[in-house]
Amino acid sequence: MTASSFPGGTSLSHLDVYTDPAPDGICGGSPHMHLVSTEAYVVISGDGALQTIDGDGFRETPLSAGSVVWFTPGTIHRAVNRGELRVVVLMSNAGLPEAGDAVLTFPADVVNDPDAYAAAVSLGDDPAERAARAGRRRDLAVTGFESLRDAVAAGDRTALAAFHTAAAALVRDRAQTWPDLVRERPLAQAEHSLALAEAVASGSVTHLAEARVHRAVPSVGERGFGMCGRLRTYDVNDDDVNDEETSR
């Protein structure tokens, strides 16, 4: 994995939250949770909400331009679009979410069947079908989300605990590589920062001569179909600033 000095070993993307309605009439993304990574929304325009299920139960947090919210591992979240909601997303543990650190809230019979889950989550190989498959995936996740929400609201956390267990089983095999990803990105960066702090404390600032500006490279083409909306990802690996920039 290429080294990155982007703050905190995080990843960055730009999200346009889905605008089409789910079966419950609410426009927005696919409810899901991350098992290890924390996610943050920095809202840049529009209005909406973040619906969540966590240790405090079900909650809806309003979102508007300037809102900053973040949610820790195990927080089931659903982005709701009430008008042109656009968000900058920061994810901890860059590389780990892409390695499968997310499970959608499909109904229990799907989450407990790895083959059924894989089929339901896949967008397929045909680009022309991805929008429709993303919609079906979102709608199925909303169905499971509603069941979890209603059970928690009624004071029954059995279904939520069962979802956590099933989610862990789904990702267990691929999670074998996750500790290495954490060591290579956020942990390595934290250790580097610690070394710099210790160097400055001892009177050494030789590292300042290595200071450089880096620029994130956005993905090209149409935005991808993410869980919450259309995504433009950014490559935040370190790279030299191009000649045009350095000549200014």
Backbone bond lengths (Angstrom), bond angles and torsions (degrees), N, CA, C in turn:
res aa  C-N    CA-C-N  psi(-1)  N-CA   C-N-CA  omega(-1)  CA-C   N-CA-C  phi
1 M - - - 1.461 - - 1.531 109.45 -
2 T 1.333 116.41 132.52 1.448 121.29 179.76 1.525 110.48 -67.28
3 A 1.336 115.48 141.02 1.457 119.84 -178.83 1.525 110.52 -68.50
4 S 1.319 115.13 151.73 1.460 120.45 177.57 1.513 109.07 -141.72
5 S 1.337 115.52 135.34 1.457 120.23 174.59 1.525 111.02 -100.32
6 F 1.333 117.46 8.32 1.463 120.23 177.48 1.518 108.81 -58.29
7 P 1.344 118.26 137.85 1.464 120.71 -169.56 1.522 114.89 -52.31
8 G 1.319 114.10 130.32 1.458 120.97 169.67 1.510 117.02 75.66
9 G 1.348 118.40 9.02 1.452 119.13 -176.81 1.513 111.99 62.73
10 T 1.346 116.46 34.53 1.460 121.81 -176.04 1.527 111.12 -98.31
11 S 1.325 115.89 167.72 1.459 121.69 171.02 1.519 109.03 -113.90
12 L 1.324 115.97 160.63 1.461 122.07 -171.87 1.520 109.59 -134.50
13 S 1.321 116.38 136.78 1.463 120.84 174.40 1.524 109.73 -149.94
14 H 1.319 115.13 161.79 1.461 122.33 177.77 1.518 107.14 -112.42
15 L 1.326 116.48 127.30 1.457 122.16 -172.01 1.518 112.06 -119.54
16 D 1.332 116.28 124.92 1.462 122.52 166.76 1.527 106.28 -101.29
17 V 1.322 117.52 107.86 1.462 121.27 -174.88 1.525 109.90 -65.02
18 Y 1.324 116.61 139.09 1.463 122.09 -177.82 1.536 110.76 -51.80
19 T 1.324 115.35 141.80 1.465 120.99 -176.89 1.522 113.45 -104.95
20 D 1.337 118.19 -9.25 1.464 119.62 -177.97 1.527 110.11 -85.71
21 P 1.326 117.64 149.47 1.463 120.34 -176.21 1.520 112.98 -80.51
22 A 1.322 115.17 144.12 1.456 122.89 170.55 1.530 108.21 -79.41
23 P 1.336 118.03 175.22 1.465 119.87 -179.88 1.528 114.58 -57.08
24 D 1.336 117.81 -24.55 1.467 120.07 178.70 1.520 112.45 -85.67
25 G 1.340 116.81 4.80 1.455 120.93 177.81 1.513 114.68 86.81
26 I 1.328 118.09 -2.59 1.459 122.20 -178.74 1.520 109.63 -92.65
27 C 1.330 116.71 130.63 1.458 121.86 177.50 1.533 109.01 -85.23
28 G 1.307 116.05 137.22 1.452 117.99 177.79 1.506 113.45 155.63
29 G 1.340 114.73 -161.48 1.445 121.58 -170.03 1.510 115.05 -93.60
30 S 1.321 113.88 -172.99 1.463 122.53 -178.47 1.525 109.76 -90.26
31 P 1.320 119.04 120.65 1.467 120.30 178.14 1.530 110.42 -62.71
32 H 1.332 115.75 136.13 1.453 120.78 178.65 1.518 108.66 -161.64
33 M 1.320 115.57 175.72 1.464 120.00 175.19 1.528 109.07 -139.44
34 H 1.329 115.19 156.96 1.457 122.34 172.63 1.527 108.24 -104.81
35 L 1.312 115.78 143.03 1.460 120.15 -176.00 1.517 113.04 -90.11
36 V 1.333 118.02 -22.87 1.468 120.64 -176.00 1.524 111.86 -128.93
37 S 1.313 118.27 -33.38 1.460 121.70 -169.27 1.527 113.43 -95.99
38 T 1.331 114.47 147.12 1.457 122.54 172.99 1.518 109.01 -94.63
39 E 1.329 116.57 140.52 1.459 122.01 -178.38 1.524 109.71 -120.31
40 A 1.339 115.76 144.78 1.463 120.85 178.48 1.513 109.93 -129.22
41 Y 1.332 115.86 141.45 1.460 123.23 173.60 1.530 108.19 -109.87
42 V 1.325 116.26 130.00 1.456 122.57 167.74 1.524 105.47 -115.81
43 V 1.331 116.72 107.12 1.466 121.23 -173.48 1.525 109.11 -79.63
44 I 1.327 115.28 125.01 1.466 119.15 -178.44 1.526 113.01 -103.61
45 S 1.332 117.25 -19.43 1.464 119.16 176.16 1.520 109.81 -166.72
46 G 1.330 114.75 163.31 1.452 120.82 175.75 1.516 114.34 83.74
47 D 1.320 113.82 -172.07 1.462 121.19 -178.51 1.526 109.40 -138.16
48 G 1.325 114.80 151.12 1.454 120.27 178.49 1.506 110.38 177.78
49 A 1.303 114.92 -151.18 1.463 120.12 -178.60 1.518 109.15 -159.04
50 L 1.304 115.02 162.96 1.452 122.37 172.71 1.517 107.29 -116.80
51 Q 1.329 116.23 113.55 1.459 120.54 175.62 1.519 108.42 -93.10
52 T 1.329 116.74 131.45 1.460 120.24 -175.48 1.527 111.27 -135.76
53 I 1.322 113.73 153.14 1.462 122.33 169.18 1.517 106.31 -127.52
54 D 1.332 115.99 120.33 1.464 120.29 -179.60 1.518 109.27 -147.02
55 G 1.325 116.37 -158.33 1.460 120.54 -177.97 1.509 114.06 -62.20
56 D 1.349 116.85 -19.29 1.468 121.11 178.35 1.521 112.37 -96.46
57 G 1.330 117.70 3.50 1.455 121.02 -179.50 1.517 112.12 97.04
58 F 1.332 116.29 -153.70 1.458 121.95 -179.66 1.521 109.96 -87.28
59 R 1.342 115.25 140.70 1.464 120.15 -179.23 1.529 108.84 -150.65
60 E 1.319 115.95 148.29 1.465 121.08 173.42 1.525 108.48 -122.38
61 T 1.326 116.33 121.13 1.460 123.16 -179.12 1.519 109.46 -107.09
62 P 1.323 119.09 119.89 1.473 120.53 -179.77 1.530 111.37 -63.43
63 L 1.333 115.39 146.58 1.457 121.82 177.17 1.522 109.38 -127.77
64 S 1.327 116.18 134.91 1.458 122.16 173.87 1.519 106.88 -151.73
65 A 1.330 116.22 172.29 1.458 120.35 -177.68 1.530 110.78 -52.53
66 G 1.306 116.08 126.82 1.463 121.52 -178.60 1.513 114.25 98.25
67 S 1.336 118.03 -12.97 1.470 120.31 178.33 1.526 110.50 -67.31
68 V 1.318 115.56 140.63 1.462 122.02 173.60 1.521 107.29 -130.40
69 V 1.315 116.16 118.66 1.464 120.89 177.83 1.524 108.23 -133.11
70 W 1.309 116.31 151.16 1.463 119.35 172.94 1.517 109.08 -143.43
71 F 1.327 114.93 156.64 1.458 120.06 -174.12 1.522 109.53 -142.05
72 T 1.305 114.91 138.64 1.454 122.54 -170.98 1.532 111.15 -88.26
73 P 1.345 117.26 168.26 1.460 120.59 -178.39 1.531 112.20 -53.49
74 G 1.324 115.92 138.36 1.456 121.45 -179.16 1.512 113.81 94.69
75 T 1.346 117.69 -8.88 1.458 120.91 177.00 1.531 109.44 -80.04
76 I 1.307 116.44 111.35 1.463 119.86 174.15 1.525 107.32 -74.53
77 H 1.321 116.59 126.88 1.465 119.27 -173.79 1.518 111.61 -135.03
78 R 1.331 113.35 147.72 1.466 122.45 179.19 1.523 108.43 -136.94
79 A 1.328 116.65 119.17 1.460 120.88 176.95 1.524 109.30 -80.86
80 V 1.330 116.48 127.95 1.459 122.83 -179.43 1.525 108.91 -111.09
81 N 1.321 116.56 127.46 1.462 121.92 -178.02 1.524 110.16 -104.26
82 R 1.322 115.57 114.41 1.465 120.68 177.94 1.520 111.76 -110.96
83 G 1.323 116.34 15.76 1.459 120.34 177.15 1.504 113.45 148.35
84 E 1.346 116.75 95.69 1.463 123.24 172.14 1.527 112.95 55.22
85 L 1.308 117.29 41.59 1.464 120.63 -177.58 1.524 110.69 -74.54
86 R 1.327 115.55 120.04 1.464 122.71 177.77 1.523 108.90 -127.49
87 V 1.316 114.74 137.46 1.459 120.54 -170.09 1.528 110.30 -138.19
88 V 1.317 116.29 140.90 1.461 121.54 164.67 1.522 106.91 -92.14
89 V 1.323 115.80 126.47 1.466 121.49 -175.85 1.520 109.86 -108.25
90 L 1.314 115.77 128.30 1.460 122.35 172.42 1.520 108.46 -112.41
91 M 1.325 116.04 129.37 1.462 121.40 178.90 1.516 109.42 -119.02
92 S 1.313 116.66 132.08 1.454 119.35 173.62 1.516 109.94 -70.63
93 N 1.330 115.66 164.40 1.473 121.50 176.12 1.522 111.90 56.79
94 A 1.337 116.08 58.88 1.462 120.28 -178.62 1.524 110.84 -49.68
95 G 1.309 115.77 132.82 1.454 121.81 -178.40 1.501 113.28 97.72
96 L 1.323 117.09 -28.51 1.460 119.73 -177.99 1.533 112.47 -76.51
97 P 1.327 119.93 -44.81 1.466 117.88 175.97 1.525 112.34 -57.10
98 E 1.355 115.92 -38.49 1.452 119.81 178.48 1.529 112.22 -67.83
99 A 1.329 116.01 -19.75 1.465 121.01 179.46 1.521 112.21 -88.22
100 G 1.320 116.85 8.91 1.456 119.35 173.06 1.505 115.68 108.74
101 D 1.345 118.12 20.16 1.463 121.79 -179.42 1.528 110.88 -83.44
102 A 1.306 116.69 53.60 1.464 121.39 177.31 1.515 108.17 -158.41
103 V 1.323 115.35 140.24 1.467 121.29 175.22 1.520 107.70 -133.51
104 L 1.321 115.95 128.03 1.458 120.48 178.87 1.524 110.54 -80.36
105 T 1.328 114.96 155.04 1.464 120.87 -175.79 1.528 111.73 -86.72
106 F 1.317 116.70 54.85 1.455 119.66 173.95 1.525 109.51 -65.43
107 P 1.311 117.69 160.08 1.472 120.11 176.23 1.523 111.57 -54.78
108 A 1.317 115.66 157.16 1.460 121.75 -171.74 1.518 113.32 -56.22
109 D 1.343 117.85 -38.52 1.463 119.17 -177.86 1.521 111.91 -65.91
110 V 1.330 117.65 -27.74 1.467 121.40 177.56 1.524 110.63 -80.65
111 V 1.325 117.52 -45.19 1.459 121.18 -178.04 1.528 110.90 -64.29
112 N 1.310 117.42 -29.36 1.465 121.01 -179.26 1.527 113.20 -86.39
113 D 1.316 117.93 0.04 1.462 122.67 179.50 1.529 108.26 -122.05
114 P 1.351 118.63 102.52 1.466 120.63 -175.91 1.521 113.94 -54.72
115 D 1.334 118.01 -38.67 1.458 120.04 -179.89 1.526 111.31 -68.70
116 A 1.323 116.34 -42.78 1.464 119.85 178.48 1.524 110.57 -65.38
117 Y 1.321 116.96 -38.75 1.465 120.46 178.90 1.530 110.31 -64.21
118 A 1.346 116.18 -46.13 1.467 119.97 -179.46 1.518 111.22 -59.82
119 A 1.326 117.05 -39.97 1.462 120.60 179.11 1.525 111.29 -67.49
120 A 1.318 116.69 -39.82 1.467 120.70 -177.06 1.523 111.84 -71.72
121 V 1.322 118.14 -33.30 1.461 121.32 -175.29 1.528 112.23 -84.16
122 S 1.332 117.33 -20.04 1.460 121.01 -174.76 1.528 112.12 -71.69
123 L 1.343 114.94 141.19 1.460 120.71 173.80 1.517 111.67 -95.38
124 G 1.335 117.07 -0.27 1.454 120.93 177.17 1.512 113.26 76.71
125 D 1.322 115.60 -178.83 1.466 121.70 -176.62 1.520 113.44 -100.94
126 D 1.314 117.79 -11.02 1.457 121.07 -177.48 1.525 110.02 -94.00
127 P 1.342 118.05 111.61 1.472 120.33 -179.34 1.520 113.40 -54.97
128 A 1.333 116.78 -30.59 1.456 119.81 -177.42 1.525 112.28 -69.40
129 E 1.321 117.15 -18.73 1.462 120.89 -177.70 1.525 113.35 -100.63
130 R 1.313 117.37 -4.96 1.463 119.30 -171.69 1.523 113.33 -65.31
131 A 1.321 117.44 -40.07 1.465 119.49 -179.88 1.524 110.48 -61.05
132 A 1.316 116.98 -46.02 1.462 120.47 -179.27 1.524 110.92 -66.11
133 R 1.322 117.21 -41.53 1.465 120.41 179.71 1.527 110.95 -66.98
134 A 1.350 116.49 -37.13 1.461 119.86 176.79 1.521 110.55 -62.85
135 G 1.336 116.44 -39.08 1.461 120.20 177.52 1.522 112.24 -64.80
136 R 1.325 116.91 -44.25 1.470 120.01 178.94 1.526 110.87 -65.09
137 R 1.326 116.05 -38.96 1.464 120.38 177.77 1.517 110.50 -61.79
138 R 1.321 116.32 -45.69 1.470 121.06 178.86 1.522 111.03 -61.08
139 D 1.334 116.52 -45.74 1.456 120.21 -176.71 1.531 111.82 -63.77
140 L 1.330 116.89 -38.47 1.461 120.23 178.41 1.527 110.57 -67.38
141 A 1.328 116.33 -38.62 1.466 119.70 178.08 1.525 111.21 -66.42
142 V 1.328 117.29 -36.27 1.466 120.96 177.41 1.526 110.33 -63.56
143 T 1.324 116.92 -39.35 1.464 120.56 178.35 1.523 111.11 -58.35
144 G 1.325 116.62 -46.85 1.462 120.14 177.64 1.517 112.46 -67.39
145 F 1.334 116.13 -37.09 1.467 121.52 178.70 1.524 110.77 -60.79
146 E 1.319 116.39 -43.31 1.465 120.14 -179.91 1.527 111.38 -61.28
147 S 1.326 116.56 -40.01 1.467 119.93 179.21 1.524 111.22 -64.93
148 L 1.326 116.62 -43.16 1.461 120.52 178.48 1.531 110.71 -65.26
149 R 1.322 116.23 -44.17 1.473 121.14 179.62 1.522 111.22 -59.74
150 D 1.320 116.75 -47.36 1.462 120.31 -177.17 1.526 111.56 -66.24
151 A 1.330 116.57 -37.89 1.461 119.75 178.82 1.522 111.07 -66.13
152 V 1.323 116.80 -44.32 1.469 120.85 179.08 1.523 110.26 -64.29
153 A 1.322 116.77 -41.23 1.469 120.09 179.29 1.522 111.61 -62.84
154 A 1.329 116.30 -28.91 1.471 120.92 178.78 1.528 112.44 -85.90
155 G 1.321 115.90 2.70 1.462 119.82 178.63 1.511 114.51 87.49
156 D 1.324 117.73 9.93 1.467 122.38 -178.84 1.524 108.90 -107.25
157 R 1.334 116.54 111.70 1.461 121.02 -179.27 1.531 112.18 -101.32
158 T 1.321 116.69 10.06 1.459 120.26 -179.09 1.521 111.61 -61.57
159 A 1.314 117.00 -46.14 1.465 121.07 -178.61 1.526 110.90 -64.77
160 L 1.335 117.31 -38.33 1.453 120.87 179.17 1.528 110.39 -65.11
161 A 1.328 117.00 -44.41 1.463 120.29 178.07 1.526 110.77 -62.75
162 A 1.327 116.71 -38.73 1.463 120.68 178.65 1.524 110.98 -65.85
163 F 1.342 116.87 -37.41 1.461 120.08 177.06 1.518 110.31 -64.23
164 H 1.328 117.58 -43.52 1.466 120.74 177.49 1.527 110.85 -57.28
165 T 1.313 116.47 -44.44 1.470 120.90 -178.94 1.522 110.90 -64.75
166 A 1.321 116.42 -44.96 1.462 120.41 -179.85 1.524 111.15 -65.63
167 A 1.333 117.26 -39.00 1.466 121.28 178.69 1.517 110.56 -62.40
168 A 1.326 116.54 -43.03 1.463 120.61 178.95 1.522 111.19 -62.03
169 A 1.313 116.58 -39.21 1.460 120.46 179.10 1.531 111.04 -66.35
170 L 1.321 116.92 -37.45 1.462 120.81 -179.18 1.527 112.25 -62.99
171 V 1.332 116.77 -38.36 1.467 120.02 -172.41 1.524 113.35 -99.96
172 R 1.313 118.31 -2.69 1.461 120.26 -170.83 1.523 113.29 -55.98
173 D 1.323 117.44 -44.30 1.468 119.23 -177.80 1.521 111.66 -65.24
174 R 1.336 117.37 -48.03 1.458 118.52 -177.99 1.522 112.34 -73.02
175 A 1.324 116.72 -18.30 1.468 119.89 179.11 1.524 112.53 -70.10
176 Q 1.321 117.34 -10.43 1.460 119.58 179.97 1.531 111.66 -60.83
177 T 1.323 117.69 -27.60 1.467 120.97 -179.52 1.525 112.94 -89.98
178 W 1.321 117.57 -10.11 1.463 120.02 -173.53 1.527 114.24 -64.00
179 P 1.333 119.57 -40.15 1.472 117.41 178.30 1.525 112.87 -57.49
180 D 1.342 117.13 -36.93 1.464 119.62 178.62 1.525 111.07 -66.24
181 L 1.329 117.07 -38.61 1.458 120.31 178.51 1.530 111.28 -62.86
182 V 1.314 116.21 -40.34 1.468 119.89 178.60 1.524 110.14 -66.90
183 R 1.327 117.00 -41.07 1.470 119.75 179.40 1.524 111.44 -64.18
184 E 1.341 116.30 -38.33 1.465 120.31 -174.82 1.521 113.35 -75.46
185 R 1.326 118.39 -25.80 1.456 120.18 -177.23 1.534 112.24 -111.05
186 P 1.326 119.71 -85.52 1.466 118.96 -172.70 1.521 113.94 -63.97
187 L 1.326 117.74 -40.57 1.467 118.82 -179.06 1.514 111.04 -67.51
188 A 1.337 117.40 -43.68 1.463 120.28 179.44 1.526 110.51 -62.33
189 Q 1.339 117.12 -39.14 1.457 119.47 179.46 1.526 111.41 -67.96
190 A 1.330 116.75 -40.76 1.467 119.67 177.52 1.529 110.84 -62.66
191 E 1.316 116.90 -41.43 1.468 120.15 178.98 1.526 111.11 -65.78
192 H 1.345 116.70 -36.66 1.465 120.32 176.80 1.525 110.62 -65.25
193 S 1.334 116.71 -43.54 1.466 120.48 178.62 1.524 110.89 -62.55
194 L 1.322 116.05 -39.32 1.461 120.15 177.53 1.523 110.62 -61.98
195 A 1.336 116.18 -42.08 1.463 119.93 179.45 1.528 110.92 -63.47
196 L 1.333 117.32 -39.38 1.467 120.60 178.25 1.529 111.05 -66.25
197 A 1.340 116.02 -42.76 1.461 119.21 178.93 1.518 110.89 -61.07
198 E 1.322 117.11 -41.63 1.466 121.22 178.80 1.520 110.82 -66.48
199 A 1.360 116.60 -36.12 1.457 119.96 178.90 1.529 110.98 -65.14
200 V 1.355 115.94 -45.63 1.464 119.50 179.11 1.525 110.55 -63.30
201 A 1.318 116.73 -39.81 1.462 120.38 179.08 1.522 111.60 -62.81
202 S 1.323 116.35 -26.66 1.478 119.74 -179.97 1.522 111.89 -92.48
203 G 1.359 116.44 -2.18 1.454 120.51 177.13 1.511 115.06 99.29
204 S 1.316 118.37 4.69 1.459 121.74 -179.05 1.530 110.56 -100.48
205 V 1.332 116.20 128.47 1.466 120.46 177.43 1.530 110.12 -130.37
206 T 1.317 117.64 29.79 1.468 120.42 -178.50 1.527 112.11 -60.87
207 H 1.340 117.13 -25.63 1.462 119.65 -178.71 1.527 112.58 -66.99
208 L 1.324 118.38 -19.08 1.466 120.74 -178.31 1.524 111.62 -64.67
209 A 1.325 117.20 -25.14 1.457 120.52 178.55 1.523 111.85 -69.37
210 E 1.323 117.60 -13.78 1.467 121.94 -178.89 1.529 112.05 -96.56
211 A 1.320 117.70 7.90 1.467 121.01 -177.55 1.521 110.91 -61.92
212 R 1.333 116.26 137.50 1.454 122.28 -179.20 1.539 109.87 -146.60
213 V 1.323 116.01 156.32 1.460 122.37 172.52 1.522 108.51 -96.78
214 H 1.326 116.76 138.95 1.461 121.47 177.32 1.528 108.41 -126.81
215 R 1.314 115.18 151.78 1.458 120.17 -178.22 1.526 109.62 -128.48
216 A 1.330 116.44 131.44 1.457 120.45 178.97 1.521 110.16 -70.49
217 V 1.320 115.88 141.03 1.458 122.04 -179.95 1.525 108.80 -104.42
218 P 1.340 118.24 116.54 1.475 119.84 -179.22 1.521 111.49 -74.77
219 S 1.319 115.76 151.72 1.450 120.35 175.43 1.521 109.51 -65.31
220 V 1.323 116.62 149.71 1.466 120.82 -177.24 1.529 110.25 -98.70
221 G 1.318 115.45 164.52 1.453 120.02 178.44 1.520 112.22 81.69
222 E 1.326 115.28 -165.56 1.453 120.30 -179.84 1.524 110.84 -68.37
223 R 1.314 115.36 151.41 1.455 119.21 177.15 1.528 109.95 -63.71
224 G 1.346 115.14 144.62 1.445 119.59 178.63 1.523 111.63 -75.91
225 F 1.331 115.59 165.87 1.455 121.42 177.12 1.523 108.79 -92.99
226 G 1.336 115.79 99.77 1.454 120.20 176.96 1.516 111.02 -87.57
227 M 1.308 116.40 -176.20 1.458 120.13 179.58 1.523 111.90 -70.05
228 C 1.344 116.21 -35.42 1.466 119.57 -175.68 1.522 113.62 -100.94
229 G 1.330 117.31 -15.47 1.450 119.57 -177.70 1.509 111.20 170.05
230 R 1.321 115.89 -165.23 1.455 121.16 178.84 1.526 108.39 -81.14
231 L 1.327 115.62 130.55 1.459 122.04 -171.23 1.526 112.43 -114.36
232 R 1.310 115.36 138.14 1.462 122.91 164.85 1.529 105.76 -114.39
233 T 1.309 116.49 111.79 1.459 119.79 -179.65 1.522 109.82 -89.27
234 Y 1.339 115.45 163.45 1.456 121.50 -179.75 1.525 109.67 -129.93
235 D 1.328 114.43 135.14 1.460 120.14 174.29 1.521 107.53 -84.42
236 V 1.326 116.64 111.23 1.463 120.35 -178.26 1.524 111.67 -107.01
237 N 1.341 116.59 20.44 1.458 119.08 171.71 1.520 109.61 -69.00
238 D 1.307 117.08 149.93 1.460 121.38 -177.41 1.527 110.41 -65.33
239 D 1.330 114.36 137.59 1.452 120.54 177.00 1.521 106.77 -155.40
240 D 1.324 116.48 156.08 1.448 119.28 -179.37 1.517 110.41 -73.01
241 V 1.335 116.19 146.75 1.464 121.50 174.76 1.515 108.04 -67.54
242 N 1.348 117.84 140.32 1.455 119.67 -175.12 1.531 111.85 -72.24
243 D 1.333 115.18 168.80 1.475 120.51 -174.35 1.505 111.69 -60.91
244 E 1.356 117.22 -35.67 1.465 119.87 -178.93 1.509 110.94 -61.66
245 E 1.342 116.24 -41.73 1.447 119.51 -179.44 1.517 111.05 -68.46
246 T 1.329 117.14 -43.96 1.470 119.75 -174.96 1.513 112.19 -70.58
247 S 1.353 117.41 -18.56 1.452 119.83 -178.20 1.515 112.71 -84.99
248 R 1.325 117.28 -9.13 1.466 119.65 -176.90 1.521 111.31 -79.89
